[in-house]
Amino acid sequence: MKIVVAKLNKEPYHSLTAKDIKRIFRIVPEDWKSLINQVVLGAEMFANSRFDRPVLHSSVNSRLNVLSRGLTKERMVKEVLRELALNGGLAQSGFVNHVQKGELVKLDRAIEPYIDKFFENEI
């Protein structure tokens, strides 16, 4: 899997690094990540984007787009894990990849152990 990190000249910088992405991909089940060939940490700020989530999987080009600028590391780890779990079939997305609140609750329950595992050695 290839990780592309957009170069930034000013703050806010990416809240996740390529190393963080690799670590997330090491701890999740294989079927969650099997459809992803590339991860892009984009230069666009989520607040300025047209998306309702900061992490989106594009099945057309097998890319995971991550807009982590201006968001906390904790939130971004959660959002990446949510998207990976969604790809693993743990919940359903609707029209234009919108995820209903009930489905987010399912995803959050499923990813909780992975969030704990990611941050257990962070201190």
C-alpha positions as CSV (number, residue, x, y, z in Angstrom):
1,M,0.0,0.0,0.0
2,K,1.2,3.4,-1.0
3,I,0.9,6.5,1.3
4,V,1.0,9.9,-0.2
5,V,1.4,12.9,2.1
6,A,0.7,16.4,0.7
7,K,3.4,18.9,1.4
8,L,2.3,21.8,3.5
9,N,3.8,25.2,3.9
10,K,1.6,26.6,6.7
11,E,-0.4,25.4,9.7
12,P,-2.5,23.6,10.5
13,Y,-0.4,20.6,9.6
14,H,-1.6,17.0,9.2
15,S,-2.7,15.5,12.5
16,L,-1.8,12.0,11.3
17,T,1.5,10.9,9.8
18,A,2.4,8.1,7.4
19,K,3.7,6.2,10.4
20,D,0.3,6.6,12.1
21,I,-1.5,5.2,9.0
22,K,0.9,2.2,8.8
23,R,0.2,1.5,12.5
24,I,-3.6,1.7,12.0
25,F,-3.3,-0.7,9.1
26,R,-1.3,-3.1,11.1
27,I,-3.9,-3.5,13.9
28,V,-7.1,-3.9,11.8
29,P,-8.4,-7.1,10.2
30,E,-7.3,-7.8,6.6
31,D,-10.8,-7.6,5.2
32,W,-11.1,-3.9,6.4
33,K,-8.1,-2.9,4.3
34,S,-8.2,-5.2,1.3
35,L,-9.9,-2.7,-1.0
36,I,-7.3,0.0,-0.4
37,N,-4.2,0.4,-2.5
38,Q,-3.3,4.0,-1.6
39,V,-3.8,6.4,1.3
40,V,-3.7,10.1,0.6
41,L,-3.2,12.7,3.4
42,G,-4.6,15.6,1.5
43,A,-3.8,19.3,1.8
44,E,-7.4,20.4,1.9
45,M,-8.9,21.3,5.2
46,F,-12.0,19.3,6.2
47,A,-13.8,22.4,7.2
48,N,-13.4,23.7,3.7
49,S,-14.3,20.5,1.9
50,R,-17.7,19.4,0.5
51,F,-17.6,16.1,2.4
52,D,-19.6,15.2,5.5
53,R,-16.7,13.0,6.8
54,P,-12.9,13.7,6.9
55,V,-12.1,10.2,5.7
56,L,-13.6,8.7,2.5
57,H,-12.8,5.6,0.5
58,S,-13.0,5.8,-3.2
59,S,-13.8,2.4,-4.6
60,V,-13.1,3.7,-8.2
61,N,-9.4,4.1,-7.6
62,S,-9.0,2.1,-4.3
63,R,-7.9,5.2,-2.5
64,L,-8.5,6.3,1.1
65,N,-8.6,10.1,1.2
66,V,-7.8,11.6,4.6
67,L,-8.3,15.3,5.4
68,S,-6.6,15.6,8.8
69,R,-5.6,19.2,8.8
70,G,-7.1,21.2,11.7
71,L,-8.5,18.1,13.5
72,T,-7.2,16.2,16.5
73,K,-5.2,13.0,16.2
74,E,-7.8,11.2,18.4
75,R,-10.6,12.2,16.1
76,M,-8.7,11.3,12.9
77,V,-7.7,7.8,14.2
78,K,-11.4,7.2,15.0
79,E,-12.5,8.5,11.5
80,V,-9.9,6.3,9.7
81,L,-11.0,3.3,11.7
82,R,-14.7,4.1,11.0
83,E,-14.0,4.1,7.3
84,L,-12.0,0.9,7.4
85,A,-14.8,-0.8,9.4
86,L,-17.3,0.5,6.9
87,N,-15.3,-1.1,4.1
88,G,-15.2,-4.3,6.1
89,G,-19.0,-4.5,5.9
90,L,-19.7,-3.7,9.6
91,A,-22.2,-1.0,8.6
92,Q,-23.9,0.4,5.5
93,S,-23.5,3.8,3.8
94,G,-26.3,5.4,1.9
95,F,-26.5,8.0,-0.9
96,V,-23.1,9.6,-1.7
97,N,-21.4,7.7,1.1
98,H,-23.5,9.3,3.8
99,V,-23.6,7.2,7.0
100,Q,-26.7,7.3,9.2
101,K,-26.4,8.0,12.9
102,G,-27.4,4.4,13.8
103,E,-24.7,3.0,11.6
104,L,-22.1,5.3,13.2
105,V,-23.1,3.8,16.6
106,K,-22.4,0.3,15.2
107,L,-19.1,1.4,13.8
108,D,-18.0,3.1,17.0
109,R,-18.7,-0.1,19.0
110,A,-16.7,-2.1,16.6
111,I,-13.7,0.2,16.5
112,E,-13.4,0.9,20.2
113,P,-10.9,-1.9,20.8
114,Y,-8.7,-0.7,17.9
115,I,-8.7,2.9,19.2
116,D,-7.6,1.6,22.6
117,K,-4.9,-0.6,20.9
118,F,-3.6,2.4,18.8
119,F,-3.3,4.7,21.8
120,E,-2.1,2.2,24.4
121,N,1.6,2.9,23.7
122,E,1.1,6.6,22.9
123,I,1.8,7.9,26.4
